[in-house]
Amino acid sequence: MAERGSLKDRVLQYVKDRFGTEANFPWSDGSQNVVLRHGTNGKWYGIIMEVPRDRLGLEGNGKADVLNLRPGPTMTGSLIGQPGILPAYHMNKENWVSVLLDGTVDMDTIELLLEISYDGTRPGRRRGKAREKPAIHQWLIPANPAYYDLRKGFAENRVLTWKQSSNISVGDTVYIYEAAPVSAVTYKCRAVEVDIPREYSDKNVRMKKTMRIELLHTFGEGRLGREFLQKYGVNTVRGPRGIPNSLLRAMERAEEEEDGDRV
């Protein structure tokens, strides 16, 4: 585990360098809780707090440093339950999460969530208006081989129509993780058409829109399996999610190595 306070300091340095955010201490009681405010409108996009461990449902005495971030309802459900990511403390649990700053969540993932939270509170966001696309361009999405044979599908056509349940844009990269018994990232694709209306529902799948994805690369069997993903902080892929920078770089290296072997 990282030393207490080290990740907090790294977060504060990152938001200062990346967004120009200066630490704000709004409480007059001497609290060291820090509010991170958007530079253009003053909205909160993050809060660093010291919280008693028992209030977070954690074992042990004392307090834990947490970073409250606002990934929004699209991502919150898939984040909760991952190691080090908890239902938001003292914030709306539909929109916010609490990230432990004890080393359980790596800095690459924290940076990604900071980017999403900052982007989600920029000017122009209003209640009642459609949510805009978060600043994600590389996605990890799940697939269940029991419902669809991707190998057969891509063998017949390099462009497939696929369920879309997030704000994916044309040109975004989409990595597909196939559930058990495959349990690995197997395909890298590019979104070539998005937001195609498609109402469909059965006992396994419900959808309101689809996208068309073009195959770019097929990974070797088991190369990017669960243990590989867990090394980079990804333990579950229940829905579309952004990819930690460290994992993205590792997958890109794997693709380059495989391409080299085929030359």
CORVEN-V574719 format. One record per backbone hydrogen bond with DSSP energy under -1.0 kcal/mol. CO is the residue of the C=O (numbers start at 1). NH is the residue of the N-H. If there is no record, write none. Layout:
CO | NH
CO | NH
//
This chain:
3 | 6
5 | 9
6 | 10
7 | 11
8 | 12
9 | 13
10 | 14
11 | 15
12 | 16
13 | 17
14 | 18
15 | 19
15 | 21
24 | 35
34 | 48
35 | 24
36 | 45
36 | 46
38 | 42
43 | 38
46 | 36
47 | 68
48 | 34
49 | 66
51 | 64
52 | 55
53 | 56
53 | 58
62 | 53
64 | 51
65 | 101
66 | 49
67 | 99
68 | 47
69 | 97
72 | 76
75 | 79
76 | 80
79 | 82
82 | 85
84 | 100
85 | 81
86 | 98
92 | 96
95 | 72
97 | 69
98 | 86
99 | 67
106 | 110
107 | 111
108 | 112
109 | 113
110 | 114
111 | 115
112 | 116
113 | 117
114 | 118
115 | 119
116 | 120
119 | 122
122 | 125
126 | 129
134 | 136
137 | 173
139 | 175
140 | 241
141 | 177
143 | 179
144 | 147
144 | 148
148 | 150
149 | 153
150 | 154
151 | 155
152 | 156
153 | 157
158 | 215
160 | 213
162 | 211
166 | 168
169 | 172
172 | 191
173 | 139
174 | 189
175 | 141
176 | 186
176 | 187
177 | 143
178 | 184
179 | 182
183 | 226
184 | 178
186 | 219
187 | 176
188 | 216
188 | 217
189 | 174
190 | 214
191 | 171
193 | 212
196 | 210
200 | 207
205 | 202
207 | 200
208 | 198
209 | 164
210 | 196
211 | 162
212 | 192
212 | 193
213 | 160
214 | 190
217 | 188
220 | 223
222 | 225
224 | 185
225 | 229
226 | 230
227 | 231
229 | 232
229 | 234
230 | 233
241 | 140
244 | 248
245 | 249
246 | 250
247 | 251
248 | 252
249 | 253
250 | 254
251 | 255
252 | 256
253 | 257
254 | 258
255 | 259
256 | 260
257 | 261
258 | 262
//
